[in-house]
Amino acid sequence: MKCPGCGGQRFTDYQPLWDELASAWELSCDQAMVLGRREGMTCKRCRLSVRGMALANGVMRSTGRSRRFWQWVLTHPHRSILEVNTAAALHRYLGLMPRQRLVTYPEVDLQDLPFADSSWDFVIHSDTLEHVADPVQALRECRRVIRRGGALIYTIPIVPGRATRRCGLDRPSYHGVPGVVEHLVVTEYGDDYWREPIEAGFERVEMIRFDVTEAIVCR
């Protein structure tokens, strides 16, 4: 495997899931391994995780194909990009683009974006949608601010082998610091995660797979 960000072939691998989170998500050993690998396996050269690699792959595929993401950045300086939260370590590349803007959720509400219609070529976010109260409305807002010919590219943690489900107050789970509101998980995504962007009005939804995870490209 080569990192699509920099072309590196050396990786570190550790298991980032803690027992309480795996228990809260009711994960099997195989499911925990998949979710752990997407975050825990990283490129030693540029520090992209498998999740970040999938996102880089999705962005490049949305405009054709580039061999490495750093090359894509250099050859697409005219592209306007709205990055919501730092999109994994991919931000180190996106932040070099002159028409990139970084906003943070929940300070900027993904369900009510403060931007005009058709104002961005790309909207990019990574493992943010699962924390949003109304993810379909958030996707509608992303669609609204994307220009014709542009795309939304995002990742979410997906538990393979089961359907999407909402988290209730009776069994709250968190990513990051337990008890912190912005880390509260609202939606645990399963194999039917593609339904939401269709409901939000996107006409074309592609799943760009990389290793154990995928980027979702919506137009």
Backbone as CSV, one residue per row, in Angstrom:
resi,resn,N_x,N_y,N_z,CA_x,CA_y,CA_z,C_x,C_y,C_z
1,MET,0.843,-1.194,0.000,0.000,0.000,0.000,0.879,1.245,0.000
2,LYS,0.513,2.226,-0.803,1.188,3.513,-0.824,0.230,4.589,-0.338
3,CYS,0.754,5.511,0.438,-0.054,6.629,0.915,-0.415,7.524,-0.265
4,PRO,-1.689,7.793,-0.504,-2.064,8.676,-1.615,-1.721,10.137,-1.359
5,GLY,-1.372,10.461,-0.121,-0.968,11.831,0.165,0.422,12.137,-0.321
6,CYS,1.389,11.298,0.094,2.794,11.585,-0.204,3.515,10.456,-0.919
7,GLY,2.892,9.294,-1.039,3.537,8.154,-1.665,4.336,7.292,-0.707
8,GLY,4.289,7.604,0.592,5.026,6.832,1.578,4.548,5.388,1.664
9,GLN,5.461,4.495,2.037,5.134,3.069,2.137,5.436,2.499,3.519
10,ARG,5.727,3.340,4.479,5.982,2.889,5.841,4.883,3.444,6.744
11,PHE,4.335,2.571,7.580,3.172,2.945,8.373,3.348,2.513,9.833
12,THR,2.732,3.276,10.710,2.613,2.873,12.102,1.212,2.324,12.298
13,ASP,1.043,1.466,13.259,-0.265,0.855,13.490,-0.470,0.668,14.983
14,TYR,-1.538,1.256,15.490,-1.904,1.045,16.882,-3.419,0.997,16.977
15,GLN,-3.942,0.539,18.083,-5.388,0.394,18.252,-5.915,1.557,19.094
16,PRO,-6.614,2.537,18.458,-7.046,3.733,19.191,-8.382,3.594,19.917
17,LEU,-9.106,2.495,19.684,-10.414,2.348,20.329,-10.230,1.901,21.779
18,TRP,-10.866,2.610,22.667,-10.822,2.199,24.059,-12.002,1.286,24.356
19,ASP,-11.871,0.486,25.398,-12.848,-0.566,25.675,-14.247,-0.016,25.880
20,GLU,-14.347,1.150,26.550,-15.669,1.721,26.827,-16.398,2.098,25.536
21,LEU,-15.655,2.638,24.557,-16.288,3.013,23.294,-16.708,1.777,22.520
22,ALA,-15.836,0.768,22.463,-16.188,-0.471,21.766,-17.401,-1.119,22.406
23,SER,-17.486,-1.044,23.725,-18.636,-1.613,24.433,-19.895,-0.801,24.169
24,ALA,-19.763,0.547,24.179,-20.929,1.407,23.931,-21.480,1.202,22.534
25,TRP,-20.603,0.942,21.576,-21.035,0.725,20.195,-21.411,-0.732,19.956
26,GLU,-21.246,-1.572,20.949,-21.580,-2.996,20.847,-20.862,-3.628,19.653
27,LEU,-19.549,-3.387,19.582,-18.754,-3.842,18.454,-18.249,-5.256,18.675
28,SER,-18.270,-6.045,17.602,-17.593,-7.328,17.633,-16.090,-7.077,17.513
29,CYS,-15.289,-8.101,17.699,-13.833,-7.957,17.561,-13.466,-7.514,16.150
30,ASP,-14.122,-8.091,15.132,-13.824,-7.725,13.753,-14.219,-6.283,13.457
31,GLN,-15.375,-5.852,13.949,-15.812,-4.476,13.738,-14.862,-3.492,14.411
32,ALA,-14.436,-3.822,15.628,-13.497,-2.958,16.334,-12.166,-2.876,15.592
33,MET,-11.741,-3.977,14.990,-10.490,-3.987,14.253,-10.570,-3.062,13.040
34,VAL,-11.692,-3.115,12.307,-11.868,-2.268,11.130,-11.858,-0.796,11.525
35,LEU,-12.632,-0.437,12.538,-12.708,0.960,12.952,-11.383,1.429,13.547
36,GLY,-10.689,0.534,14.229,-9.399,0.903,14.783,-8.348,1.123,13.711
37,ARG,-8.354,0.301,12.687,-7.359,0.421,11.617,-7.526,1.725,10.848
38,ARG,-8.767,2.153,10.599,-8.983,3.372,9.809,-8.395,4.598,10.485
39,GLU,-8.294,4.562,11.802,-7.756,5.699,12.539,-6.327,5.447,13.023
40,GLY,-6.025,4.178,13.342,-4.765,3.876,13.993,-3.598,3.622,13.060
41,MET,-3.859,3.290,11.799,-2.775,3.063,10.854,-2.456,4.374,10.154
42,THR,-1.224,4.868,10.288,-0.856,6.177,9.762,0.447,6.099,8.979
43,CYS,0.558,6.992,8.002,1.772,7.105,7.200,2.869,7.742,8.039
44,LYS,4.037,7.128,8.080,5.129,7.663,8.876,5.671,8.973,8.315
45,ARG,5.482,9.194,7.011,6.044,10.394,6.393,5.148,11.608,6.593
46,CYS,3.849,11.491,6.255,2.976,12.676,6.304,1.905,12.592,7.380
47,ARG,1.831,11.474,8.094,0.932,11.289,9.242,-0.532,11.142,8.872
48,LEU,-0.831,10.921,7.591,-2.221,10.655,7.226,-2.646,9.307,7.794
49,SER,-3.831,9.264,8.396,-4.429,8.001,8.795,-5.082,7.362,7.582
50,VAL,-5.521,6.115,7.714,-6.252,5.470,6.624,-7.491,6.282,6.285
51,ARG,-8.142,6.850,7.291,-9.290,7.726,7.044,-8.884,8.922,6.188
52,GLY,-7.764,9.564,6.520,-7.290,10.697,5.738,-6.878,10.294,4.335
53,MET,-6.304,9.095,4.205,-5.929,8.597,2.886,-7.165,8.389,2.016
54,ALA,-8.223,7.843,2.620,-9.471,7.655,1.880,-10.041,8.990,1.425
55,LEU,-9.965,9.979,2.296,-10.476,11.307,1.958,-9.668,11.916,0.812
56,ALA,-8.340,11.808,0.877,-7.485,12.316,-0.209,-7.820,11.621,-1.516
57,ASN,-8.014,10.324,-1.455,-8.372,9.553,-2.646,-9.695,10.036,-3.224
58,GLY,-10.675,10.296,-2.346,-11.984,10.764,-2.792,-11.911,12.120,-3.471
59,VAL,-11.123,13.039,-2.908,-10.980,14.363,-3.516,-10.349,14.249,-4.897
60,MET,-9.280,13.469,-5.006,-8.614,13.326,-6.297,-9.519,12.676,-7.328
61,ARG,-10.257,11.637,-6.926,-11.148,10.951,-7.858,-12.288,11.848,-8.329
62,SER,-12.653,12.836,-7.513,-13.771,13.711,-7.884,-13.420,14.641,-9.037
63,THR,-12.131,14.803,-9.338,-11.709,15.692,-10.426,-10.917,14.955,-11.497
64,GLY,-10.980,13.654,-11.488,-10.193,12.868,-12.422,-9.258,11.981,-11.628
65,ARG,-7.965,12.177,-11.783,-7.026,11.368,-11.021,-5.682,12.056,-10.945
66,SER,-5.101,12.130,-9.773,-3.735,12.576,-9.563,-3.004,11.455,-8.836
67,ARG,-1.713,11.355,-9.026,-0.963,10.271,-8.391,-0.817,10.493,-6.888
68,ARG,-0.614,11.744,-6.489,-0.414,12.057,-5.077,-1.198,13.309,-4.731
69,PHE,-1.649,13.394,-3.484,-2.490,14.527,-3.110,-1.706,15.832,-3.134
70,TRP,-0.431,15.807,-2.781,0.337,17.051,-2.831,0.404,17.582,-4.252
71,GLN,0.386,16.682,-5.244,0.364,17.121,-6.636,-0.989,17.736,-6.980
72,TRP,-2.054,17.142,-6.454,-3.386,17.688,-6.695,-3.492,19.107,-6.147
73,VAL,-2.952,19.332,-4.958,-2.978,20.665,-4.350,-2.270,21.683,-5.249
74,LEU,-1.111,21.308,-5.776,-0.329,22.230,-6.606,-0.999,22.521,-7.945
75,THR,-1.765,21.572,-8.459,-2.358,21.734,-9.791,-3.799,22.232,-9.754
76,HIS,-4.349,22.451,-8.563,-5.727,22.960,-8.446,-5.801,24.192,-7.541
77,PRO,-4.942,25.186,-7.731,-4.942,26.347,-6.820,-6.181,27.214,-6.938
78,HIS,-6.922,27.079,-8.047,-8.107,27.901,-8.268,-9.340,27.346,-7.563
79,ARG,-9.265,26.147,-7.036,-10.438,25.528,-6.414,-10.726,26.147,-5.060
80,SER,-11.993,26.489,-4.825,-12.403,27.022,-3.520,-12.889,25.862,-2.657
81,ILE,-12.387,25.805,-1.435,-12.650,24.664,-0.563,-13.107,25.145,0.802
82,LEU,-14.260,24.646,1.227,-14.725,24.843,2.594,-14.401,23.575,3.373
83,GLU,-13.505,23.696,4.336,-13.110,22.573,5.177,-13.763,22.750,6.543
84,VAL,-14.578,21.788,6.935,-15.268,21.855,8.220,-14.502,20.989,9.221
85,ASN,-13.982,21.616,10.245,-13.040,20.978,11.162,-11.806,20.559,10.359
86,THR,-10.726,20.292,11.015,-9.549,19.848,10.275,-9.809,18.426,9.802
87,ALA,-9.810,18.233,8.500,-10.183,16.950,7.897,-9.035,15.957,8.045
88,ALA,-8.905,15.411,9.254,-7.789,14.532,9.594,-6.490,15.279,9.297
89,ALA,-5.391,14.572,9.060,-4.130,15.237,8.741,-4.123,15.784,7.325
90,LEU,-5.218,15.582,6.587,-5.308,16.146,5.237,-5.263,17.673,5.274
91,HIS,-5.544,18.249,6.422,-5.523,19.710,6.562,-4.147,20.284,6.249
92,ARG,-3.091,19.530,6.506,-1.753,20.049,6.228,-1.564,20.320,4.744
93,TYR,-2.317,19.607,3.896,-2.294,19.855,2.458,-3.316,20.924,2.073
94,LEU,-4.543,20.777,2.550,-5.602,21.710,2.186,-5.277,23.131,2.629
95,GLY,-4.610,23.249,3.781,-4.279,24.569,4.301,-3.319,25.350,3.427
96,LEU,-2.671,24.701,2.472,-1.754,25.371,1.551,-2.475,25.996,0.362
97,MET,-3.750,25.659,0.188,-4.483,26.141,-0.977,-4.989,27.562,-0.720
98,PRO,-4.772,28.477,-1.671,-5.087,29.886,-1.428,-6.572,30.173,-1.239
99,ARG,-7.446,29.310,-1.748,-8.886,29.565,-1.637,-9.562,28.566,-0.705
100,GLN,-8.796,28.073,0.246,-9.346,27.188,1.277,-9.763,28.016,2.483
101,ARG,-10.880,27.623,3.094,-11.309,28.253,4.346,-11.657,27.162,5.345
102,LEU,-11.131,27.291,6.541,-11.391,26.330,7.604,-12.380,26.918,8.597
103,VAL,-13.464,26.180,8.860,-14.408,26.548,9.916,-14.533,25.359,10.860
104,THR,-15.002,25.622,12.063,-15.135,24.556,13.047,-16.593,24.370,13.436
105,TYR,-16.961,23.132,13.627,-18.285,22.770,14.132,-18.114,22.360,15.593
106,PRO,-18.954,22.832,16.523,-20.271,23.451,16.309,-20.283,24.978,16.272
107,GLU,-19.116,25.643,16.335,-19.109,27.111,16.267,-19.804,27.595,15.001
108,VAL,-19.536,26.952,13.885,-20.292,27.173,12.648,-21.229,25.988,12.489
109,ASP,-22.523,26.271,12.457,-23.529,25.217,12.447,-23.614,24.576,11.062
110,LEU,-23.305,23.317,10.990,-23.354,22.594,9.719,-24.784,22.500,9.196
111,GLN,-25.767,22.679,10.069,-27.171,22.615,9.671,-27.690,23.956,9.146
112,ASP,-26.867,25.008,9.271,-27.264,26.348,8.830,-26.003,27.125,8.473
113,LEU,-25.380,26.752,7.374,-24.088,27.336,7.001,-24.231,28.814,6.626
114,PRO,-23.334,29.667,7.112,-23.446,31.114,6.857,-22.806,31.526,5.532
115,PHE,-23.148,30.822,4.464,-22.563,31.105,3.156,-23.671,31.142,2.109
116,ALA,-23.412,31.909,1.056,-24.395,32.041,-0.018,-24.498,30.745,-0.810
117,ASP,-25.606,30.617,-1.532,-25.773,29.474,-2.423,-24.617,29.422,-3.436
118,SER,-24.211,28.206,-3.769,-23.231,27.983,-4.839,-21.961,28.806,-4.646
119,SER,-21.397,28.768,-3.453,-20.230,29.597,-3.154,-18.920,28.831,-3.027
120,TRP,-18.962,27.473,-3.105,-17.749,26.681,-2.938,-17.679,25.578,-3.993
121,ASP,-16.461,25.275,-4.431,-16.277,24.141,-5.335,-16.366,22.820,-4.571
122,PHE,-15.779,22.799,-3.379,-15.797,21.585,-2.573,-16.134,21.917,-1.130
123,VAL,-16.908,21.044,-0.524,-17.062,21.032,0.928,-16.480,19.716,1.408
124,ILE,-15.583,19.785,2.386,-14.874,18.603,2.869,-14.978,18.536,4.384
125,HIS,-15.421,17.397,4.886,-15.366,17.183,6.340,-15.136,15.707,6.628
126,SER,-14.626,15.429,7.789,-14.204,14.071,8.125,-14.619,13.728,9.544
127,ASP,-15.471,12.696,9.666,-15.929,12.210,10.972,-16.521,13.338,11.812
128,THR,-17.375,14.126,11.164,-18.097,15.212,11.831,-19.599,14.966,11.829
129,LEU,-20.114,14.395,10.741,-21.560,14.281,10.556,-22.228,13.460,11.652
130,GLU,-21.522,12.481,12.214,-22.128,11.634,13.249,-22.431,12.390,14.531
131,HIS,-21.886,13.619,14.659,-22.117,14.423,15.862,-23.238,15.454,15.671
132,VAL,-23.799,15.538,14.462,-24.784,16.570,14.133,-26.192,16.066,14.426
133,ALA,-27.007,16.921,15.055,-28.354,16.516,15.467,-29.213,16.089,14.285
134,ASP,-29.143,16.833,13.178,-29.938,16.521,11.986,-28.983,16.373,10.802
135,PRO,-28.422,15.195,10.595,-27.417,15.038,9.540,-27.955,15.264,8.132
136,VAL,-29.210,14.941,7.887,-29.767,15.162,6.547,-29.841,16.655,6.245
137,GLN,-30.255,17.448,7.230,-30.273,18.903,7.038,-28.863,19.435,6.816
138,ALA,-27.885,18.890,7.522,-26.496,19.302,7.317,-26.047,18.991,5.889
139,LEU,-26.429,17.849,5.382,-26.084,17.491,4.008,-26.801,18.389,3.000
140,ARG,-28.038,18.763,3.305,-28.760,19.706,2.429,-28.014,21.035,2.359
141,GLU,-27.514,21.503,3.502,-26.777,22.756,3.533,-25.476,22.651,2.735
142,CYS,-24.798,21.531,2.852,-23.594,21.322,2.051,-23.919,21.372,0.567
143,ARG,-25.007,20.731,0.196,-25.426,20.732,-1.219,-25.763,22.145,-1.683
144,ARG,-26.389,22.932,-0.831,-26.799,24.290,-1.194,-25.601,25.183,-1.525
145,VAL,-24.515,25.043,-0.778,-23.394,25.970,-0.956,-22.388,25.495,-2.000
146,ILE,-22.604,24.309,-2.574,-21.681,23.783,-3.580,-22.082,24.280,-4.969
147,ARG,-21.102,24.721,-5.730,-21.341,25.177,-7.096,-21.629,24.006,-8.030
148,ARG,-22.244,24.304,-9.151,-22.460,23.294,-10.183,-21.105,22.726,-10.610
149,GLY,-21.018,21.426,-10.651,-19.760,20.785,-10.987,-18.874,20.502,-9.791
150,GLY,-19.259,20.989,-8.612,-18.486,20.750,-7.398,-18.930,19.476,-6.703
151,ALA,-18.431,19.281,-5.497,-18.747,18.041,-4.783,-18.578,18.216,-3.282
152,LEU,-19.330,17.418,-2.553,-19.121,17.216,-1.127,-18.343,15.917,-0.976
153,ILE,-17.242,15.970,-0.230,-16.465,14.757,0.048,-16.329,14.643,1.560
154,TYR,-16.733,13.508,2.110,-16.656,13.372,3.560,-16.445,11.919,3.957
155,THR,-16.073,11.732,5.212,-15.994,10.401,5.805,-16.822,10.378,7.078
156,ILE,-17.282,9.195,7.424,-17.954,8.941,8.695,-17.509,7.553,9.167
157,PRO,-17.470,7.331,10.465,-17.172,5.975,10.937,-18.365,5.066,10.676
158,ILE,-18.136,3.965,9.989,-19.207,3.051,9.602,-18.970,1.705,10.261
159,VAL,-19.971,1.214,10.963,-19.889,-0.103,11.574,-20.387,-1.114,10.552
160,PRO,-19.507,-1.940,9.995,-19.939,-2.876,8.947,-20.849,-3.959,9.507
161,GLY,-21.797,-4.379,8.664,-22.636,-5.504,9.042,-23.878,-5.164,9.820
162,ARG,-24.188,-3.874,9.957,-25.442,-3.523,10.613,-25.974,-2.208,10.073
163,ALA,-27.222,-1.894,10.408,-27.886,-0.700,9.904,-27.548,0.507,10.775
164,THR,-27.709,1.692,10.183,-27.531,2.942,10.916,-28.547,3.035,12.049
165,ARG,-28.106,3.586,13.174,-29.021,3.775,14.291,-28.680,5.053,15.035
166,ARG,-29.701,5.616,15.645,-29.531,6.833,16.435,-29.181,6.464,17.868
167,CYS,-28.353,7.294,18.480,-27.986,7.076,19.880,-29.006,7.765,20.780
168,GLY,-29.448,7.092,21.808,-30.389,7.668,22.756,-29.688,8.163,24.003
169,LEU,-30.401,8.953,24.785,-29.833,9.464,26.026,-29.588,8.344,27.032
170,ASP,-30.243,7.189,26.802,-30.061,6.069,27.723,-28.731,5.357,27.514
171,ARG,-28.081,5.589,26.373,-26.774,4.963,26.132,-25.879,5.913,25.314
172,PRO,-25.536,7.065,25.880,-24.703,8.020,25.139,-23.295,7.473,24.908
173,SER,-22.719,7.800,23.761,-21.327,7.459,23.486,-20.634,8.688,22.918
174,TYR,-19.339,8.736,23.076,-18.568,9.912,22.707,-17.345,9.495,21.894
175,HIS,-16.930,10.401,20.995,-15.621,10.287,20.362,-14.745,11.357,20.999
176,GLY,-13.593,10.990,21.453,-12.745,11.978,22.110,-12.985,11.990,23.599
177,VAL,-13.280,13.156,24.160,-13.409,13.306,25.607,-14.838,12.990,26.042
178,PRO,-15.049,11.954,26.850,-16.399,11.638,27.328,-17.011,12.814,28.083
179,GLY,-18.294,13.092,27.802,-19.003,14.155,28.483,-18.944,15.503,27.799
180,VAL,-18.091,15.656,26.795,-17.991,16.916,26.059,-19.026,16.917,24.941
181,VAL,-19.875,17.958,24.928,-21.045,17.963,24.055,-20.678,17.759,22.589
182,GLU,-19.632,18.458,22.092,-19.314,18.345,20.670,-18.743,16.988,20.294
183,HIS,-18.394,16.163,21.290,-17.898,14.814,21.023,-19.003,13.761,21.143
184,LEU,-20.205,14.203,21.504,-21.316,13.268,21.639,-21.708,12.704,20.279
185,VAL,-21.838,11.397,20.207,-22.239,10.739,18.960,-23.765,10.688,18.891
186,VAL,-24.317,11.225,17.814,-25.761,11.230,17.612,-26.192,10.064,16.721
187,THR,-25.375,9.754,15.724,-25.703,8.700,14.765,-24.561,7.703,14.669
188,GLU,-24.874,6.440,14.830,-23.909,5.366,14.597,-24.210,4.799,13.208
189,TYR,-23.327,5.063,12.262,-23.594,4.717,10.874,-23.293,3.245,10.584
190,GLY,-24.157,2.659,9.745,-23.991,1.283,9.295,-23.932,1.224,7.781
191,ASP,-24.206,0.056,7.230,-24.047,-0.164,5.789,-25.000,0.668,4.927
192,ASP,-26.046,1.203,5.506,-27.021,1.988,4.742,-26.755,3.491,4.832
193,TYR,-25.515,3.880,5.111,-25.161,5.292,5.266,-25.422,6.113,4.015
194,TRP,-25.493,5.471,2.849,-25.696,6.172,1.584,-27.093,6.764,1.447
195,ARG,-28.033,6.339,2.285,-29.407,6.825,2.162,-29.518,8.325,2.462
196,GLU,-28.727,8.810,3.425,-28.863,10.207,3.836,-28.526,11.207,2.727
197,PRO,-27.403,11.086,2.022,-27.162,12.061,0.943,-28.198,11.996,-0.174
198,ILE,-28.763,10.831,-0.433,-29.854,10.738,-1.415,-31.068,11.508,-0.909
199,GLU,-31.410,11.322,0.362,-32.533,12.052,0.954,-32.288,13.551,0.944
200,ALA,-31.028,13.952,1.066,-30.682,15.377,1.090,-30.732,16.017,-0.295
201,GLY,-30.906,15.215,-1.351,-31.087,15.765,-2.683,-29.925,15.599,-3.634
202,PHE,-28.857,14.965,-3.208,-27.752,14.709,-4.130,-28.190,13.692,-5.181
203,GLU,-27.816,13.950,-6.419,-28.216,13.071,-7.520,-27.259,11.910,-7.716
204,ARG,-26.025,12.091,-7.306,-25.014,11.059,-7.527,-24.187,10.903,-6.253
205,VAL,-24.121,9.697,-5.756,-23.354,9.401,-4.542,-22.403,8.259,-4.859
206,GLU,-21.105,8.505,-4.697,-20.087,7.484,-4.944,-19.376,7.144,-3.642
207,MET,-19.057,5.877,-3.461,-18.266,5.437,-2.330,-16.883,5.067,-2.870
208,ILE,-15.884,5.840,-2.517,-14.520,5.616,-2.989,-13.770,4.883,-1.880
209,ARG,-13.581,3.584,-2.086,-13.005,2.760,-1.034,-11.487,2.818,-1.043
210,PHE,-10.911,2.846,0.159,-9.472,2.751,0.333,-9.197,1.910,1.571
211,ASP,-8.520,0.797,1.386,-8.219,-0.121,2.480,-9.534,-0.504,3.183
212,VAL,-9.681,-0.234,4.482,-10.862,-0.684,5.205,-11.963,0.363,5.281
213,THR,-11.779,1.513,4.656,-12.768,2.573,4.809,-13.053,3.197,3.462
214,GLU,-13.910,4.216,3.445,-14.311,4.845,2.206,-14.556,6.325,2.411
215,ALA,-14.355,7.074,1.318,-14.794,8.460,1.255,-16.097,8.474,0.473
216,ILE,-16.987,9.361,0.862,-18.279,9.495,0.194,-18.232,10.783,-0.635
217,VAL,-18.459,10.659,-1.929,-18.410,11.792,-2.854,-19.816,12.031,-3.376
218,CYS,-20.341,13.215,-3.121,-21.736,13.535,-3.456,-21.768,14.726,-4.405
219,ARG,-22.631,14.590,-5.438,-22.807,15.667,-6.408,-24.291,15.960,-6.607
